[in-house]
Amino acid sequence: MYNIISDYMKYGMPTLIEFKNIWENVEFALKHNLKFIELNMDLPYCLAINKLNLKEYNIEFTMHLTEKLNVASLNNDLRKKLFKRSS
């Protein structure tokens, strides 16, 4: 018999603005047995995530791009600048 919750579903959390850095988010997630953290690219400390060695922790990360990114903008210049900033 399968336990649907533990066998098929992963529970995670968004980056919490109450914390001052990514490590506090990781500690909180691990303490509460969460499997992933959604990184919010509007928070400055999430931008430097590629410089950190987080592979040693048993946790995954997903990315929430900046809310300013409007891929459907009819303004071609604005759309190009937003894509340039997000890459």
N, CA, C and O of each residue as an XYZ file, in Angstrom:
348
protein
N       0.830     -1.177      0.000
C       0.000      0.000      0.000
C       0.879      1.246      0.000
O       1.860      1.317      0.740
N       0.535      2.209     -0.813
C       1.299      3.446     -0.903
C       0.709      4.526     -0.011
O      -0.507      4.641      0.144
N       1.587      5.298      0.559
C       1.174      6.484      1.298
C       1.274      7.651      0.319
O       2.376      8.113      0.022
N       0.149      8.127     -0.179
C       0.130      9.151     -1.229
C       0.907     10.393     -0.823
O       1.642     10.945     -1.642
N       0.769     10.836      0.385
C       1.427     12.063      0.810
C       2.944     11.922      0.794
O       3.627     12.800      0.268
N       3.487     10.856      1.346
C       4.936     10.743      1.435
C       5.572     10.147      0.191
O       6.745     10.413     -0.073
N       4.841      9.348     -0.585
C       5.425      8.692     -1.745
C       5.369      9.521     -3.020
O       6.240      9.368     -3.876
N       4.394     10.377     -3.174
C       4.213     11.082     -4.427
C       4.274     12.602     -4.342
O       4.538     13.261     -5.348
N       4.043     13.152     -3.200
C       3.967     14.606     -3.080
C       5.163     15.154     -2.325
O       5.654     14.550     -1.372
N       5.615     16.304     -2.771
C       6.667     17.022     -2.066
C       6.078     18.326     -1.562
O       5.408     19.052     -2.296
N       6.340     18.607     -0.305
C       5.883     19.862      0.275
C       7.079     20.784      0.457
O       8.155     20.358      0.877
N       6.870     22.054      0.132
C       7.940     23.024      0.256
C       7.409     24.337      0.769
O       6.312     24.418      1.321
N       8.217     25.369      0.575
C       7.842     26.680      1.092
C       8.405     27.764      0.189
O       9.397     27.545     -0.505
N       7.777     28.932      0.196
C       8.372     30.078     -0.496
C       9.497     30.651      0.365
O       9.584     30.346      1.555
N      10.339     31.458     -0.215
C      11.347     32.178      0.558
C      10.616     33.123      1.499
O       9.766     33.902      1.067
N      10.939     33.057      2.764
C      10.259     33.877      3.758
C      11.016     35.185      3.976
O      12.211     35.176      4.273
N      10.323     36.292      3.830
C      10.974     37.598      3.968
C      11.318     37.920      5.419
O      12.066     38.860      5.689
N      10.777     37.151      6.343
C      11.095     37.360      7.758
C      12.545     36.990      8.072
O      13.114     37.458      9.058
N      13.131     36.150      7.229
C      14.509     35.724      7.442
C      15.469     36.640      6.704
O      15.117     37.227      5.681
N      16.687     36.760      7.227
C      17.659     37.701      6.675
C      18.552     37.098      5.596
O      19.231     37.830      4.876
N      18.558     35.771      5.478
C      19.406     35.136      4.466
C      18.841     33.777      4.077
O      17.881     33.287      4.672
N      19.454     33.189      3.077
C      18.954     31.908      2.566
C      19.163     30.782      3.570
O      18.384     29.829      3.611
N      20.221     30.891      4.385
C      20.505     29.832      5.356
C      19.395     29.708      6.397
O      19.078     28.595      6.818
N      18.810     30.795      6.812
C      17.698     30.727      7.763
C      16.501     30.021      7.132
O      15.792     29.274      7.806
N      16.276     30.255      5.845
C      15.200     29.562      5.134
C      15.487     28.062      5.048
O      14.590     27.243      5.250
N      16.734     27.706      4.748
C      17.111     26.292      4.662
C      16.935     25.607      6.011
O      16.368     24.517      6.082
N      17.410     26.230      7.071
C      17.264     25.648      8.413
C      15.794     25.443      8.781
O      15.430     24.407      9.339
N      14.958     26.423      8.471
C      13.531     26.319      8.763
C      12.904     25.169      7.979
O      12.136     24.378      8.526
N      13.239     25.088      6.692
C      12.670     24.028      5.846
C      13.093     22.646      6.347
O      12.266     21.737      6.425
N      14.358     22.485      6.683
C      14.835     21.194      7.176
C      14.193     20.833      8.513
O      13.838     19.678      8.749
N      14.048     21.818      9.375
C      13.431     21.588     10.689
C      11.999     21.083     10.547
O      11.538     20.273     11.351
N      11.293     21.566      9.517
C       9.893     21.192      9.317
C       9.714     20.124      8.233
O       8.610     19.899      7.737
N      10.821     19.476      7.880
C      10.806     18.348      6.941
C      10.211     18.718      5.575
O       9.494     17.921      4.969
N      10.511     19.918      5.104
C      10.061     20.356      3.788
C      11.105     19.955      2.755
O      12.291     19.869      3.072
N      10.676     19.712      1.534
C      11.567     19.161      0.510
C      12.131     20.196     -0.447
O      13.128     19.925     -1.117
N      11.516     21.388     -0.533
C      12.053     22.398     -1.442
C      11.732     23.801     -0.940
O      10.835     24.013     -0.125
N      12.512     24.753     -1.469
C      12.298     26.173     -1.209
C      12.160     26.863     -2.556
O      12.961     26.647     -3.465
N      11.138     27.693     -2.671
C      10.949     28.493     -3.880
C      11.701     29.805     -3.686
O      11.343     30.616     -2.833
N      12.739     30.004     -4.480
C      13.546     31.217     -4.387
C      12.842     32.349     -5.112
O      12.451     32.204     -6.270
N      12.683     33.464     -4.440
C      12.036     34.630     -5.027
C      13.128     35.579     -5.509
O      13.870     36.132     -4.698
N      13.229     35.768     -6.807
C      14.298     36.570     -7.384
C      14.133     38.066     -7.130
O      14.968     38.857     -7.569
N      13.081     38.466     -6.437
C      12.945     39.861     -6.021
C      13.666     40.122     -4.703
O      13.827     41.278     -4.312
N      14.102     39.073     -4.014
C      14.835     39.233     -2.756
C      16.332     39.212     -3.043
O      16.826     38.275     -3.670
N      17.055     40.226     -2.597
C      18.485     40.346     -2.935
C      19.322     39.122     -2.569
O      20.211     38.745     -3.333
N      19.065     38.496     -1.431
C      19.926     37.375     -1.054
C      19.674     36.120     -1.890
O      20.470     35.182     -1.846
N      18.591     36.092     -2.642
C      18.353     34.959     -3.536
C      19.150     35.082     -4.835
O      19.367     34.086     -5.525
N      19.579     36.281     -5.166
C      20.334     36.490     -6.397
C      21.721     35.857     -6.341
O      22.276     35.515     -7.385
N      22.287     35.696     -5.164
C      23.632     35.136     -5.012
C      23.601     33.642     -4.718
O      24.597     33.088     -4.251
N      22.492     32.991     -4.978
C      22.333     31.581     -4.618
C      23.311     30.677     -5.356
O      23.720     29.650     -4.815
N      23.702     31.038     -6.599
C      24.609     30.177     -7.357
C      26.017     30.168     -6.771
O      26.820     29.310     -7.136
N      26.335     31.086     -5.883
C      27.658     31.140     -5.264
C      27.737     30.277     -4.008
O      28.823     30.093     -3.458
N      26.632     29.759     -3.556
C      26.605     28.985     -2.318
C      26.632     27.492     -2.616
O      26.119     27.050     -3.644
N      27.226     26.723     -1.724
C      27.256     25.280     -1.875
C      26.109     24.676     -1.066
O      26.256     24.373      0.119
N      24.978     24.509     -1.724
C      23.793     23.990     -1.030
C      23.547     22.520     -1.329
O      22.562     21.952     -0.857
N      24.426     21.894     -2.105
C      24.223     20.485     -2.459
C      24.382     19.556     -1.265
O      23.895     18.425     -1.293
N      25.049     20.014     -0.230
C      25.263     19.171      0.936
C      23.976     18.963      1.742
O      23.900     18.053      2.567
N      22.974     19.801      1.503
C      21.695     19.673      2.188
C      20.735     18.871      1.322
O      20.784     18.948      0.094
N      19.878     18.116      1.953
C      18.908     17.301      1.221
C      17.652     18.125      0.964
O      16.581     17.843      1.502
N      17.811     19.165      0.116
C      16.692     20.054     -0.173
C      16.818     20.539     -1.615
O      17.925     20.706     -2.127
N      15.688     20.760     -2.258
C      15.680     21.234     -3.633
C      15.249     22.692     -3.669
O      14.692     23.219     -2.705
N      15.519     23.334     -4.807
C      15.159     24.735     -4.976
C      14.423     24.918     -6.295
O      14.777     24.316     -7.309
N      13.410     25.747     -6.266
C      12.743     26.187     -7.488
C      12.908     27.699     -7.544
O      13.206     28.331     -6.531
N      12.719     28.272     -8.709
C      12.938     29.703     -8.855
C      11.662     30.399     -9.288
O      10.985     29.969    -10.222
N      11.345     31.482     -8.593
C      10.234     32.355     -8.950
C      10.860     33.618     -9.518
O      11.442     34.415     -8.782
N      10.740     33.799    -10.827
C      11.354     34.969    -11.460
C      10.743     36.260    -10.943
O       9.670     36.267    -10.340
N      11.441     37.332    -11.191
C      10.977     38.631    -10.732
C       9.561     38.928    -11.231
O       9.199     38.581    -12.355
N       8.790     39.560    -10.396
C       7.417     39.900    -10.764
C       7.364     41.018    -11.798
O       6.315     41.286    -12.385
N       8.507     41.668    -12.015
C       8.573     42.743    -13.006
C       8.701     42.206    -14.431
O       8.552     42.963    -15.391
N       8.972     40.931    -14.576
C       9.146     40.319    -15.889
C       7.783     40.152    -16.559
O       6.940     39.388    -16.088
N       7.578     40.860    -17.642
C       6.330     40.780    -18.377
C       6.642     40.315    -19.798
O       6.902     41.130    -20.682
N       6.613     39.010    -20.007
C       6.981     38.450    -21.307
C       5.948     38.755    -22.383
O       6.225     38.585    -23.571
N       4.769     39.201    -21.987
C       3.714     39.502    -22.949
C       3.602     41.000    -23.245
O       2.644     41.444    -23.877
N       4.582     41.769    -22.786
C       4.537     43.209    -23.003
C       4.546     43.533    -24.496
O       5.297     42.929    -25.262
N       3.723     44.473    -24.899
C       3.693     44.898    -26.296
C       4.819     45.880    -26.608
O       5.090     46.172    -27.773
N       5.466     46.384    -25.571
C       6.594     47.297    -25.743
C       7.848     46.453    -25.980
O       8.383     45.859    -25.044
N       8.311     46.402    -27.220
C       9.426     45.546    -27.600
C      10.710     45.914    -26.857
O      11.442     45.024    -26.424
N      10.998     47.211    -26.702
C      12.211     47.639    -25.993
C      12.179     47.211    -24.524
O      13.178     46.729    -23.992
N      11.049     47.386    -23.884
C      10.902     46.993    -22.488
C      11.086     45.481    -22.338
O      11.788     45.031    -21.432
N      10.476     44.715    -23.197
C      10.568     43.258    -23.138
C      12.021     42.800    -23.287
O      12.468     41.919    -22.552
N      12.759     43.389    -24.228
C      14.164     43.025    -24.430
C      14.999     43.347    -23.193
O      15.845     42.546    -22.796
N      14.772     44.509    -22.581
C      15.532     44.893    -21.396
C      15.225     43.976    -20.217
O      16.130     43.616    -19.464
N      13.977     43.599    -20.049
C      13.615     42.711    -18.957
C      14.258     41.340    -19.120
O      14.730     40.756    -18.145
N      14.277     40.827    -20.340
C      14.919     39.541    -20.579
C      16.417     39.630    -20.353
O      17.022     38.698    -19.824
N      17.016     40.736    -20.747
C      18.444     40.920    -20.555
C      18.794     40.957    -19.068
O      19.807     40.388    -18.661
N      17.971     41.616    -18.253
C      18.200     41.714    -16.813
C      18.006     40.371    -16.108
O      18.690     40.093    -15.123
N      17.088     39.535    -16.594
C      16.781     38.286    -15.894
C      17.732     37.165    -16.252
O      17.732     36.132    -15.583
N      18.536     37.331    -17.277
C      19.451     36.238    -17.657
C      20.827     36.413    -17.069
O      21.705     35.581    -17.294
